[in-house]
Amino acid sequence: MELKLGAAIKKLRTERGITQEELANRMCVSFQAVSKWETNATTPDIAILPQLALFFGVSIDTLFSMNKDDYIERISKMIRDEYSIAPENFLWAERYLKGLLSEEKQNNNARILLVELYEHRENRDLLACGRLCEEGLLIEPSNIALIGKLTRIREKRDESDRLIEFFEALYSKNKQNDILVETLIDIYITHGRCDDAASLMLSSKKRPIFEIYQGDIELALGRKDKAIALWRSAANENHRDCELLFKIAERFDNIHDIDAALQLYQQSYEAAPVPKELDALYAQAFLYTKIKKNAEAIDVWKMIIKSLADDYGINDGECVDWAKREIQKLS
């Protein structure tokens, strides 16, 4: 529905006997902006609406003759056309839609629009985060935290091609970087480019994790038994490497070999140096909960609380409270 803002602004302005320039000065915009409002070429930012209403001494609804459909159309247009919604406009739209839903709980059109408003902000934020991660990796290609964050962002936005292109370009300038080699192999396998992964392993210095990746390739090609054999071999050969054991445990977890996964998570935790990383214990606790072995899950949560105290001197706070909440839920 076309908004009737332009005609209302022009009528009230002429009734007040002021020029476009004078109104523009009062609103802190250019006179060209006012001219565009009055010809319906553009509409005022939502943040300016209260100022206009106050200046003319009318309510916003009266000023613009806007009904519910007009507001909905205005918000839809903002989501559709604006790359970055100004914070004040976002808050206005959010408040309006929430207020509408409080009055009309069955209004799914408003509910969908509110979801789209949040998705718009999330997409904008993810784009900004992706750029920041890429900038950081150009400076420090081995930064594991940035690698992980960028991978999650691109996968969430279904941008696998962009992810691969970035890491291929980064690898081409840092071919001796072990972390980049492993990252690119992992990404290749995840996105079905097994031949590229195999080729990169052949051209790179051999390392223990390659046996795990070869197992991943076998699994992707439908040869599950070969994958399991390679993973078990890697676990036996690297029984003191807590990180590799954890990675192998995740593979067994993913193929629902619960007993093997639990055993390897435990081995990973035991092999870890003090202060011990707790990822393997958390993984065990979640897995026991998933298969409804509550007593075993409770024991692991208790181990987490003990390790937090013994290894890190943490006796209270959210991480301890979280473990206690889980124990309570499982009891």
C-alpha positions as CSV (number, residue, x, y, z in Angstrom):
1,M,0.0,0.0,0.0
2,E,1.4,3.4,-0.9
3,L,2.0,5.6,2.1
4,K,0.3,9.1,2.1
5,L,3.1,10.8,3.9
6,G,4.1,13.2,1.1
7,A,0.7,14.9,0.7
8,A,0.2,15.2,4.5
9,I,3.6,16.8,5.0
10,K,3.1,19.3,2.2
11,K,-0.4,20.2,3.4
12,L,0.7,20.8,7.0
13,R,3.8,22.7,5.9
14,T,1.8,25.1,3.7
15,E,-0.8,25.5,6.4
16,R,2.0,26.6,8.7
17,G,3.3,29.0,6.0
18,I,6.9,27.6,6.1
19,T,9.2,26.7,3.2
20,Q,10.8,23.4,2.5
21,E,14.1,24.9,3.6
22,E,12.7,26.0,7.0
23,L,11.2,22.5,7.6
24,A,14.4,20.9,6.6
25,N,16.4,23.1,9.1
26,R,14.0,22.1,11.9
27,M,14.4,18.4,11.0
28,C,18.2,18.7,10.4
29,V,17.9,17.4,6.9
30,S,18.5,18.9,3.4
31,F,15.6,20.7,1.7
32,Q,16.0,18.2,-1.1
33,A,15.0,15.5,1.4
34,V,11.8,17.4,2.2
35,S,11.1,17.8,-1.5
36,K,11.5,14.1,-2.0
37,W,9.1,13.4,0.9
38,E,6.5,15.6,-0.5
39,T,6.7,14.0,-4.0
40,N,6.7,10.5,-2.5
41,A,10.1,9.9,-4.0
42,T,11.3,8.8,-0.6
43,T,9.8,8.6,2.9
44,P,11.2,10.0,6.2
45,D,13.3,7.8,8.3
46,I,11.3,6.3,11.1
47,A,13.4,8.1,13.6
48,I,12.2,11.5,12.2
49,L,8.5,10.7,12.4
50,P,8.1,11.7,16.1
51,Q,9.9,15.0,15.4
52,L,7.6,15.8,12.5
53,A,4.5,14.9,14.6
54,L,5.7,17.1,17.5
55,F,6.5,20.0,15.1
56,F,3.1,19.9,13.5
57,G,1.3,19.3,16.8
58,V,-0.4,16.1,15.7
59,S,-0.1,12.3,16.4
60,I,2.0,10.2,14.1
61,D,-1.2,8.4,13.0
62,T,-3.0,11.6,12.3
63,L,0.0,13.2,10.6
64,F,0.5,10.4,8.1
65,S,-3.0,8.9,8.0
66,M,-1.3,5.5,8.5
67,N,-3.3,2.5,9.5
68,K,-1.9,-0.9,10.5
69,D,-1.4,-2.0,6.9
70,D,0.7,1.2,6.3
71,Y,3.0,0.4,9.2
72,I,3.4,-3.2,8.1
73,E,4.2,-2.0,4.5
74,R,6.7,0.5,5.9
75,I,8.5,-2.1,7.9
76,S,8.4,-4.6,5.0
77,K,10.0,-2.0,2.7
78,M,12.7,-1.3,5.3
79,I,13.6,-4.9,5.6
80,R,13.5,-5.4,1.8
81,D,15.4,-2.3,0.7
82,E,17.8,-1.3,3.4
83,Y,21.2,-3.1,3.7
84,S,21.7,-1.8,7.3
85,I,18.7,-0.7,9.3
86,A,19.5,2.1,11.6
87,P,19.4,1.1,15.3
88,E,16.5,3.5,16.1
89,N,14.5,2.3,13.1
90,F,15.1,-1.3,14.2
91,L,13.9,-0.6,17.7
92,W,10.8,1.2,16.5
93,A,9.9,-1.7,14.1
94,E,10.5,-4.2,16.9
95,R,8.4,-2.4,19.4
96,Y,5.6,-1.9,16.9
97,L,5.4,-5.5,15.9
98,K,5.7,-6.8,19.5
99,G,2.9,-4.4,20.5
100,L,0.8,-5.6,17.6
101,L,1.3,-9.2,18.6
102,S,0.4,-8.5,22.2
103,E,-3.0,-7.3,20.9
104,E,-3.4,-9.9,18.1
105,K,-1.8,-13.1,19.2
106,Q,-3.0,-14.9,16.1
107,N,-1.4,-12.4,13.7
108,N,1.2,-14.6,12.0
109,N,1.9,-12.1,9.3
110,A,3.3,-9.7,12.0
111,R,5.1,-12.6,13.6
112,I,6.8,-13.6,10.4
113,L,7.7,-10.0,9.8
114,L,9.3,-9.8,13.2
115,V,11.3,-13.0,12.4
116,E,12.4,-11.4,9.1
117,L,13.5,-8.2,11.0
118,Y,15.7,-10.3,13.3
119,E,17.0,-12.3,10.4
120,H,18.0,-9.0,8.6
121,R,20.0,-8.0,11.6
122,E,21.6,-11.4,12.0
123,N,22.6,-11.5,8.3
124,R,24.1,-8.0,8.5
125,D,26.0,-9.0,11.6
126,L,27.2,-12.2,10.1
127,L,28.5,-10.3,7.1
128,A,30.4,-8.0,9.3
129,C,31.8,-10.9,11.4
130,G,32.9,-12.7,8.2
131,R,34.8,-9.7,7.0
132,L,36.5,-9.3,10.3
133,C,37.5,-12.9,10.4
134,E,38.9,-12.8,6.9
135,E,40.9,-9.6,7.7
136,G,42.3,-11.2,10.8
137,L,43.4,-14.4,9.0
138,L,45.2,-12.3,6.4
139,I,47.3,-11.0,9.3
140,E,47.5,-14.3,11.3
141,P,46.7,-17.3,9.1
142,S,47.2,-19.8,11.9
143,N,44.6,-18.3,14.3
144,I,42.5,-21.3,15.1
145,A,39.7,-19.2,16.8
146,L,39.3,-17.1,13.6
147,I,39.3,-20.2,11.4
148,G,36.6,-21.8,13.4
149,K,34.4,-18.7,13.5
150,L,34.8,-18.0,9.8
151,T,33.9,-21.6,9.0
152,R,30.8,-21.5,11.1
153,I,29.7,-18.2,9.7
154,R,30.1,-19.3,6.0
155,E,28.4,-22.6,6.7
156,K,25.5,-20.9,8.4
157,R,25.1,-18.6,5.4
158,D,25.5,-21.6,3.0
159,E,28.6,-20.0,1.5
160,S,30.8,-23.0,1.0
161,D,32.2,-21.7,-2.3
162,R,33.2,-18.5,-0.7
163,L,34.8,-20.3,2.2
164,I,36.8,-22.6,0.0
165,E,38.0,-19.8,-2.3
166,F,39.2,-17.8,0.7
167,F,41.2,-20.6,2.2
168,E,42.6,-21.7,-1.1
169,A,43.9,-18.1,-1.7
170,L,45.2,-18.0,1.9
171,Y,46.9,-21.4,1.5
172,S,48.5,-20.4,-1.8
173,K,50.5,-17.7,0.1
174,N,51.2,-19.9,3.1
175,K,51.8,-23.4,1.8
176,Q,54.1,-24.4,4.7
177,N,51.4,-23.6,7.3
178,D,50.3,-26.9,8.8
179,I,47.1,-25.5,10.3
180,L,46.0,-24.1,6.9
181,V,46.7,-27.4,5.2
182,E,44.6,-29.3,7.7
183,T,41.8,-26.7,7.6
184,L,41.6,-26.8,3.8
185,I,41.6,-30.6,3.7
186,D,38.8,-30.7,6.3
187,I,36.8,-28.2,4.4
188,Y,37.3,-30.1,1.1
189,I,36.0,-33.3,2.7
190,T,33.1,-31.6,4.4
191,H,31.9,-30.2,1.1
192,G,32.4,-33.4,-0.9
193,R,35.6,-32.5,-2.7
194,C,37.4,-35.7,-1.7
195,D,39.7,-35.7,-4.7
196,D,41.0,-32.2,-3.8
197,A,41.5,-33.3,-0.2
198,A,43.4,-36.5,-1.3
199,S,45.6,-34.4,-3.7
200,L,46.4,-31.9,-1.0
201,M,47.5,-34.7,1.4
202,L,49.7,-36.2,-1.2
203,S,51.5,-32.9,-1.9
204,S,51.9,-32.1,1.8
205,K,54.2,-33.3,4.6
206,K,52.6,-36.4,6.1
207,R,51.2,-36.1,9.6
208,P,49.1,-38.3,11.9
209,I,45.8,-36.5,11.3
210,F,46.0,-37.5,7.6
211,E,45.0,-41.1,8.6
212,I,41.9,-39.6,10.2
213,Y,41.1,-37.6,7.1
214,Q,41.6,-40.6,4.9
215,G,39.0,-42.3,7.0
216,D,36.7,-39.4,6.4
217,I,37.2,-39.8,2.7
218,E,36.4,-43.5,2.9
219,L,33.3,-42.8,4.8
220,A,32.2,-40.1,2.2
221,L,32.7,-42.8,-0.5
222,G,30.5,-45.2,1.3
223,R,33.2,-47.4,2.7
224,K,32.4,-47.3,6.4
225,D,34.4,-50.4,7.5
226,K,37.6,-48.9,5.9
227,A,36.9,-45.6,7.7
228,I,36.5,-47.3,11.0
229,A,39.7,-49.3,10.5
230,L,41.7,-46.2,9.7
231,W,40.3,-44.3,12.7
232,R,41.0,-47.2,15.1
233,S,44.6,-47.5,13.7
234,A,45.1,-43.7,14.2
235,A,43.8,-44.0,17.8
236,N,46.2,-46.9,18.6
237,E,49.2,-45.1,17.1
238,N,48.4,-41.8,18.8
239,H,47.1,-43.0,22.2
240,R,48.8,-40.1,24.1
241,D,47.6,-37.3,21.7
242,C,44.5,-35.9,23.5
243,E,43.5,-33.7,20.5
244,L,43.7,-36.5,17.9
245,L,41.8,-38.9,20.2
246,F,39.1,-36.3,20.7
247,K,38.8,-35.8,16.9
248,I,38.5,-39.6,16.4
249,A,35.9,-39.8,19.2
250,E,33.8,-37.2,17.3
251,R,33.9,-39.4,14.2
252,F,32.6,-42.4,16.1
253,D,30.0,-40.2,17.8
254,N,28.8,-39.0,14.3
255,I,28.4,-42.5,13.1
256,H,26.5,-43.5,16.3
257,D,29.1,-45.9,17.6
258,I,28.4,-44.8,21.1
259,D,30.7,-47.2,23.0
260,A,33.7,-46.4,20.9
261,A,33.0,-42.6,21.2
262,L,32.6,-42.8,25.0
263,Q,35.8,-44.8,25.3
264,L,37.8,-42.4,23.1
265,Y,36.5,-39.3,24.9
266,Q,37.6,-40.8,28.2
267,Q,41.1,-41.6,26.7
268,S,41.3,-38.1,25.4
269,Y,40.6,-36.6,28.8
270,E,43.1,-38.9,30.5
271,A,45.8,-38.1,28.0
272,A,45.3,-34.3,28.4
273,P,48.0,-32.4,30.4
274,V,47.1,-30.6,33.6
275,P,45.1,-28.3,33.7
276,K,43.0,-30.6,31.7
277,E,40.7,-29.3,28.9
278,L,37.1,-30.3,29.7
279,D,35.7,-30.7,26.2
280,A,36.0,-34.5,26.3
281,L,34.1,-34.6,29.6
282,Y,31.3,-32.3,28.3
283,A,31.0,-34.5,25.2
284,Q,30.7,-37.6,27.4
285,A,28.1,-36.0,29.6
286,F,26.0,-35.0,26.6
287,L,26.3,-38.4,25.0
288,Y,25.3,-40.2,28.2
289,T,22.3,-37.9,28.5
290,K,21.4,-38.6,24.8
291,I,21.3,-42.3,25.3
292,K,19.4,-41.8,28.6
293,K,22.1,-43.1,30.9
294,N,21.4,-40.5,33.5
295,A,23.5,-42.0,36.4
296,E,26.6,-42.1,34.2
297,A,25.9,-38.5,33.0
298,I,25.6,-37.3,36.6
299,D,29.0,-38.9,37.4
300,V,30.6,-37.1,34.5
301,W,29.1,-33.7,35.5
302,K,30.5,-34.3,39.0
303,M,33.9,-35.0,37.5
304,I,33.6,-31.6,35.6
305,I,32.8,-29.8,38.9
306,K,35.8,-31.5,40.5
307,S,38.1,-30.7,37.6
308,L,37.0,-27.1,37.6
309,A,38.0,-26.8,41.3
310,D,41.2,-28.9,41.2
311,D,42.6,-27.7,37.9
312,Y,41.3,-24.2,37.6
313,G,40.4,-23.1,41.1
314,I,36.8,-22.5,40.1
315,N,34.3,-23.3,42.8
316,D,31.4,-21.1,41.7
317,G,30.0,-19.1,38.8
318,E,28.0,-20.1,35.7
319,C,30.1,-23.1,34.7
320,V,29.7,-24.7,38.1
321,D,26.0,-23.7,38.3
322,W,25.4,-25.2,34.8
323,A,26.9,-28.5,35.9
324,K,24.7,-28.5,39.1
325,R,21.6,-27.7,37.0
326,E,22.3,-30.6,34.7
327,I,22.8,-32.9,37.7
328,Q,19.5,-31.7,39.1
329,K,17.6,-32.3,35.8
330,L,19.1,-35.8,35.5
331,S,18.4,-36.8,39.1
